[in-house]
Each structure stands twice: as structure tokens, then as C-alpha cells.
Amino acid sequence: MQANPQNETLQTAATKALSRADKVKDPASRAIAVAIAQASNPTAPPKNDLGASLSTAPPPGPAALRVELLAFCRNHFGLLAELNDRAQLAVISEDIERERAMICFHASPVCQQRIAAAVRAFAEDPTAEREKSVRDLKTFTESDHALVQFHAQQRLNKILADRLPELGARIYQKATDLLKIHISRLTDNTAKAYAEWNLDPVPSALQVELERLRKEFENALAQYRAGNGGDGGLTGLLSILAELDAEARAAKGAK
């Protein structure tokens, strides 16, 4: 490969300029010499700040949207849970929490902690009342606690299997229908906007997120229709609606 005469000339000029700048200790002269040296090196072109602003890298896409269930429930609270459904949901929620609390209260580690705390309190201050507390706690044997837990779990399973699925299916059907309406409107508006420019429509980030939610709702709806009320209690929409209903009743009672 033949050397470029122009580069050789620049390199010679750069060498002389650098030597001269070092002798006179002039920063400005040295900066000019460095610029000449960079221009003379074909493998190391001078930095072009304009190129950074004209990068061919694709621009970042829109940030992923996440529609919160709480926002959805607040916006459609009256439609998702009518008065009868809200009353039924409140009763079921209270019954579930009562049985779950019973199961937790009679769990062996929890019982041992209560007994240990009562014994320690009696040892520090041996009053008749504290002695009675220790005796009362020890009246239940391990098998007694297990029996209480067993029956509480049976009652909880009955609620989840017999009472919750019908209500859950009704609420999730309403939620799914509402989402379909929103998605349909978004789809129509997007199609019209793209049609003005003779382009095929591309789903928006919001439309994609609502489609994701719709699939989640449809999966939950299928589970409730199959009689599956879960194994732990209220979840998803039902849990949030129960909390919003409790807030509404508390606010009403405070007036």
C-alpha cells in the first residue's frame, strides 16, 4: 500500500510544530500541533462532535406502561361492584379473614411464643392474674390446636369453593367487558389516525397493556367459572374492591 503524500506532509508539519511548541512552552501552539497530527493519521480521524448527534443508533422506544389495578378499580368501582355484590364481598372477606386468623392463632410456633411470653411475664411479676394466663394458655394441647386449625381450614375451603367463585366470575366478567370497550375505542381511534397517512395501524403502548390485563382477567374468569376460588383468600380485583368498599363504608360512617 503506497503512502499518501499529503499525510506524509502533514506528519512532517506536525512533528515540526510539536518540536517548536515544546521549545517555546506555548500551550496554544502545542494544541495546534496536536490537531495537525490527528489530521495526518488516517486511522485516527479527529473527533467530530456533530457525528454524535447524528448517530445511526435507533432511538429508545417508549417506556413500558403498567396500568395499576387500583387505578382501574377506582375508575370503575361503581360498575365493577354493585351494591349487592359489594355487600356480599364484604361478608365473604370478613369470613375469610376470621378463618385465616383462627388458623394463624392456633399455629404451633405462635402458641409456643404466647406461652413463653406469659411464663416470662409471670416469672418477672408472679401475680395471680399472670399465673391464670399461663394455665389458660396451657389448657390446649397440640392436638387441640391442630383440631381447631383443621376445622377452620375446612370452613375456609368451603367459602372459597362454594361462595366466592360465583361472585368472582360476575365481577371479572364485568371487568373483562369494560376492558374490551376501552380496547375497541383505542383500536378504532388508532386505525383512523394511521389511515389519514395511508399507514397500517400500530398498537399503542396503552393498547398493548390493556390487552395484557384483558388476558389476566379472562384467565381469572375461567378459574372462577370452573369453581376454583383459590387457596388463600381474596386476590386481584376482589381484594382491591373489598378494600375500596371498606374505605367507602368507613368514610360514610365518619360523617
Kinemage of the C-alpha trace (Angstrom):
@kinemage 1
@onewidth
@group {chain A} dominant
@subgroup {mainchain}
@vectorlist {calphas} color= white
{ca met a 1} P 0.000 0.000 0.000
{ca gln a 2} L 1.509 3.331 -1.067
{ca ala a 3} L 1.814 6.135 1.451
{ca asn a 4} L -0.331 9.171 0.991
{ca pro a 5} L 1.959 12.151 0.150
{ca gln a 6} L -0.493 14.513 1.750
{ca asn a 7} L -0.407 12.567 5.028
{ca glu a 8} L 3.399 12.499 4.945
{ca thr a 9} L 3.447 16.263 4.516
{ca leu a 10} L 1.039 16.703 7.424
{ca gln a 11} L 3.055 14.369 9.615
{ca thr a 12} L 6.229 16.337 8.881
{ca ala a 13} L 4.446 19.575 9.672
{ca ala a 14} L 3.050 18.117 12.866
{ca thr a 15} L 6.485 16.927 14.020
{ca lys a 16} L 7.991 20.352 13.426
{ca ala a 17} L 5.078 22.106 15.107
{ca leu a 18} L 5.275 19.882 18.190
{ca ser a 19} L 9.032 20.427 18.456
{ca arg a 20} L 8.607 24.173 18.158
{ca ala a 21} L 5.777 24.242 20.719
{ca asp a 22} L 7.845 22.246 23.231
{ca lys a 23} L 10.749 24.701 22.879
{ca val a 24} L 8.664 27.814 23.431
{ca lys a 25} L 6.383 26.194 26.027
{ca asp a 26} L 3.335 27.643 24.298
{ca pro a 27} L 0.073 25.699 25.072
{ca ala a 28} L -1.753 27.231 22.127
{ca ser a 29} L 0.975 26.228 19.683
{ca arg a 30} L 1.011 22.699 21.073
{ca ala a 31} L -2.774 22.387 20.696
{ca ile a 32} L -2.486 23.369 17.038
{ca ala a 33} L 0.304 20.842 16.523
{ca val a 34} L -1.770 18.068 18.088
{ca ala a 35} L -4.659 18.895 15.760
{ca ile a 36} L -2.316 18.670 12.765
{ca ala a 37} L -1.009 15.307 13.990
{ca gln a 38} L -4.545 13.930 14.299
{ca ala a 39} L -5.378 15.070 10.798
{ca ser a 40} L -2.276 13.306 9.449
{ca asn a 41} L -3.290 9.923 10.962
{ca pro a 42} L -5.791 8.159 8.678
{ca thr a 43} L -6.601 5.527 11.305
{ca ala a 44} L -7.441 8.077 13.974
{ca pro a 45} L -9.660 10.755 12.448
{ca pro a 46} L -10.317 13.868 14.502
{ca lys a 47} L -13.283 13.744 16.799
{ca asn a 48} L -16.464 15.018 15.206
{ca asp a 49} L -18.964 16.178 17.825
{ca leu a 50} L -21.613 16.608 15.162
{ca gly a 51} L -21.468 12.878 14.401
{ca ala a 52} L -22.518 12.082 17.959
{ca ser a 53} L -25.740 13.978 17.471
{ca leu a 54} L -26.368 12.233 14.145
{ca ser a 55} L -25.878 8.704 15.491
{ca thr a 56} L -27.477 5.945 13.454
{ca ala a 57} L -28.452 4.062 16.621
{ca pro a 58} L -32.220 3.672 16.843
{ca pro a 59} L -33.924 5.965 19.339
{ca pro a 60} L -35.114 4.337 22.552
{ca gly a 61} L -38.648 3.005 22.441
{ca pro a 62} L -41.427 4.267 24.695
{ca ala a 63} L -41.209 3.231 28.328
{ca ala a 64} L -43.306 0.195 29.126
{ca leu a 65} L -46.663 1.185 30.588
{ca arg a 66} L -48.144 -0.505 33.619
{ca val a 67} L -51.805 0.049 34.392
{ca glu a 68} L -52.320 -0.415 38.124
{ca leu a 69} L -55.307 -2.497 39.167
{ca leu a 70} L -56.039 0.003 41.935
{ca ala a 71} L -56.454 2.807 39.390
{ca phe a 72} L -58.686 0.611 37.231
{ca cys a 73} L -60.853 -0.331 40.228
{ca arg a 74} L -61.175 3.259 41.433
{ca asn a 75} L -62.173 4.465 37.969
{ca his a 76} L -64.854 1.783 37.565
{ca phe a 77} L -65.746 0.990 41.183
{ca gly a 78} L -69.498 1.508 40.791
{ca leu a 79} L -69.654 -0.587 37.617
{ca leu a 80} L -67.457 -3.430 38.849
{ca ala a 81} L -69.158 -3.875 42.205
{ca glu a 82} L -72.837 -3.029 42.509
{ca leu a 83} L -74.352 -2.618 45.962
{ca asn a 84} L -75.452 -6.248 46.292
{ca asp a 85} L -72.076 -7.529 45.140
{ca arg a 86} L -70.284 -5.159 47.497
{ca ala a 87} L -72.328 -6.362 50.456
{ca gln a 88} L -71.686 -9.981 49.546
{ca leu a 89} L -67.990 -9.304 49.011
{ca ala a 90} L -67.724 -7.610 52.428
{ca val a 91} L -69.282 -10.610 54.209
{ca ile a 92} L -67.095 -13.104 52.358
{ca ser a 93} L -63.998 -11.015 53.074
{ca glu a 94} L -64.777 -10.885 56.802
{ca asp a 95} L -65.463 -14.621 56.952
{ca ile a 96} L -62.224 -15.424 55.128
{ca glu a 97} L -60.165 -13.186 57.406
{ca arg a 98} L -61.766 -14.712 60.503
{ca glu a 99} L -60.892 -18.268 59.463
{ca arg a 100} L -57.379 -17.303 58.404
{ca ala a 101} L -56.827 -15.549 61.744
{ca met a 102} L -58.043 -18.665 63.554
{ca ile a 103} L -55.600 -20.845 61.630
{ca cys a 104} L -52.736 -18.459 62.357
{ca phe a 105} L -53.645 -18.045 66.058
{ca his a 106} L -53.518 -21.807 66.670
{ca ala a 107} L -50.317 -22.442 64.708
{ca ser a 108} L -47.825 -24.297 66.899
{ca pro a 109} L -44.968 -21.716 66.733
{ca val a 110} L -47.376 -18.896 67.566
{ca cys a 111} L -48.812 -20.817 70.505
{ca gln a 112} L -45.341 -21.573 71.874
{ca gln a 113} L -44.430 -17.888 71.630
{ca arg a 114} L -47.541 -16.871 73.581
{ca ile a 115} L -46.859 -19.439 76.311
{ca ala a 116} L -43.199 -18.396 76.579
{ca ala a 117} L -44.177 -14.728 76.843
{ca ala a 118} L -46.784 -15.480 79.524
{ca val a 119} L -44.341 -17.586 81.554
{ca arg a 120} L -41.682 -14.869 81.334
{ca ala a 121} L -44.181 -12.228 82.464
{ca phe a 122} L -45.236 -14.427 85.417
{ca ala a 123} L -41.602 -15.061 86.375
{ca glu a 124} L -40.890 -11.331 86.433
{ca asp a 125} L -44.037 -10.475 88.378
{ca pro a 126} L -45.777 -13.596 89.815
{ca thr a 127} L -49.311 -12.294 90.238
{ca ala a 128} L -52.408 -14.487 90.401
{ca glu a 129} L -53.669 -12.977 87.150
{ca arg a 130} L -50.469 -13.850 85.287
{ca glu a 131} L -50.445 -17.347 86.715
{ca lys a 132} L -54.013 -17.836 85.425
{ca ser a 133} L -52.923 -16.612 81.997
{ca val a 134} L -50.206 -19.278 81.845
{ca arg a 135} L -52.645 -22.016 82.907
{ca asp a 136} L -55.251 -20.936 80.361
{ca leu a 137} L -52.716 -20.990 77.546
{ca lys a 138} L -51.586 -24.489 78.519
{ca thr a 139} L -55.089 -25.960 78.609
{ca phe a 140} L -54.919 -26.503 74.817
{ca thr a 141} L -52.786 -29.446 73.769
{ca glu a 142} L -51.014 -29.722 70.422
{ca ser a 143} L -53.803 -31.962 69.151
{ca asp a 144} L -56.397 -29.425 70.318
{ca his a 145} L -54.732 -26.663 68.316
{ca ala a 146} L -54.450 -28.939 65.291
{ca leu a 147} L -58.157 -29.783 65.522
{ca val a 148} L -59.141 -26.100 65.651
{ca gln a 149} L -56.934 -25.387 62.634
{ca phe a 150} L -58.391 -28.318 60.717
{ca his a 151} L -61.994 -27.157 61.119
{ca ala a 152} L -61.083 -23.519 60.370
{ca gln a 153} L -59.392 -24.668 57.167
{ca gln a 154} L -62.464 -26.714 56.238
{ca arg a 155} L -64.716 -23.685 56.666
{ca leu a 156} L -62.281 -21.546 54.646
{ca asn a 157} L -62.202 -24.115 51.835
{ca lys a 158} L -65.995 -24.136 51.748
{ca ile a 159} L -66.118 -20.357 51.393
{ca leu a 160} L -63.556 -20.430 48.587
{ca ala a 161} L -65.291 -23.267 46.779
{ca asp a 162} L -68.981 -22.518 47.333
{ca arg a 163} L -69.409 -18.785 47.824
{ca leu a 164} L -66.515 -16.962 46.168
{ca pro a 165} L -66.472 -18.401 42.599
{ca glu a 166} L -69.919 -17.123 41.595
{ca leu a 167} L -69.173 -13.605 42.827
{ca gly a 168} L -65.673 -13.639 41.391
{ca ala a 169} L -66.916 -14.745 37.966
{ca arg a 170} L -69.559 -12.000 37.936
{ca ile a 171} L -67.065 -9.240 38.814
{ca tyr a 172} L -64.335 -10.440 36.447
{ca gln a 173} L -66.870 -10.699 33.619
{ca lys a 174} L -67.738 -7.024 34.119
{ca ala a 175} L -64.061 -6.103 34.258
{ca thr a 176} L -63.321 -8.008 31.047
{ca asp a 177} L -66.246 -6.367 29.245
{ca leu a 178} L -65.078 -2.902 30.346
{ca leu a 179} L -61.569 -3.537 29.087
{ca lys a 180} L -62.892 -4.764 25.739
{ca ile a 181} L -64.788 -1.491 25.331
{ca his a 182} L -61.658 0.574 26.093
{ca ile a 183} L -59.531 -1.537 23.755
{ca ser a 184} L -62.103 -1.262 20.966
{ca arg a 185} L -62.159 2.535 21.238
{ca leu a 186} L -58.374 2.725 21.232
{ca thr a 187} L -58.178 0.419 18.223
{ca asp a 188} L -60.694 2.489 16.250
{ca asn a 189} L -59.001 5.788 17.071
{ca thr a 190} L -55.564 4.402 16.179
{ca ala a 191} L -56.836 2.996 12.877
{ca lys a 192} L -58.381 6.348 11.914
{ca ala a 193} L -55.209 8.268 12.783
{ca tyr a 194} L -52.994 5.954 10.722
{ca ala a 195} L -55.468 5.829 7.835
{ca glu a 196} L -55.063 9.577 7.343
{ca trp a 197} L -51.455 8.872 6.390
{ca asn a 198} L -52.214 5.702 4.439
{ca leu a 199} L -50.373 3.577 7.027
{ca asp a 200} L -51.167 0.284 8.705
{ca pro a 201} L -52.065 0.912 12.360
{ca val a 202} L -49.591 0.004 15.104
{ca pro a 203} L -50.990 -0.707 18.598
{ca ser a 204} L -50.096 1.924 21.181
{ca ala a 205} L -48.308 1.078 24.427
{ca leu a 206} L -51.562 1.620 26.320
{ca gln a 207} L -53.425 -0.723 23.998
{ca val a 208} L -50.784 -3.422 24.488
{ca glu a 209} L -51.006 -3.043 28.268
{ca leu a 210} L -54.803 -3.230 28.271
{ca glu a 211} L -54.610 -6.389 26.162
{ca arg a 212} L -52.300 -7.886 28.768
{ca leu a 213} L -54.757 -7.026 31.520
{ca arg a 214} L -57.632 -8.465 29.497
{ca lys a 215} L -55.842 -11.810 29.251
{ca glu a 216} L -55.223 -11.800 33.005
{ca phe a 217} L -58.893 -11.078 33.664
{ca glu a 218} L -60.017 -13.787 31.266
{ca asn a 219} L -57.736 -16.325 32.966
{ca ala a 220} L -59.146 -15.410 36.386
{ca leu a 221} L -62.671 -15.528 34.971
{ca ala a 222} L -62.069 -19.049 33.663
{ca gln a 223} L -60.800 -20.146 37.087
{ca tyr a 224} L -63.832 -18.783 38.924
{ca arg a 225} L -66.222 -20.270 36.380
{ca ala a 226} L -64.559 -23.640 36.987
{ca gly a 227} L -65.361 -23.288 40.695
{ca asn a 228} L -61.803 -22.525 41.730
{ca gly a 229} L -61.807 -19.809 44.383
{ca gly a 230} L -58.092 -20.099 45.117
{ca asp a 231} L -56.447 -21.416 48.238
{ca gly a 232} L -55.560 -18.309 50.215
{ca gly a 233} L -58.433 -15.855 50.053
{ca leu a 234} L -59.273 -12.745 48.096
{ca thr a 235} L -56.750 -11.724 45.438
{ca gly a 236} L -56.506 -9.352 42.469
{ca leu a 237} L -59.606 -7.321 41.695
{ca leu a 238} L -61.655 -8.856 44.503
{ca ser a 239} L -59.114 -7.928 47.164
{ca ile a 240} L -58.825 -4.346 45.918
{ca leu a 241} L -62.590 -3.906 45.580
{ca ala a 242} L -63.073 -5.215 49.120
{ca glu a 243} L -60.553 -2.651 50.405
{ca leu a 244} L -62.179 0.194 48.467
{ca asp a 245} L -65.589 -0.816 49.780
{ca ala a 246} L -64.263 -0.864 53.347
{ca glu a 247} L -62.806 2.634 52.800
{ca ala a 248} L -66.124 3.882 51.424
{ca arg a 249} L -68.083 2.438 54.373
{ca ala a 250} L -65.587 3.882 56.874
{ca ala a 251} L -65.780 7.318 55.251
{ca lys a 252} L -69.579 7.151 55.262
{ca gly a 253} L -69.634 6.170 58.929
{ca ala a 254} L -67.302 9.009 59.850
{ca lys a 255} L -69.748 11.635 58.507
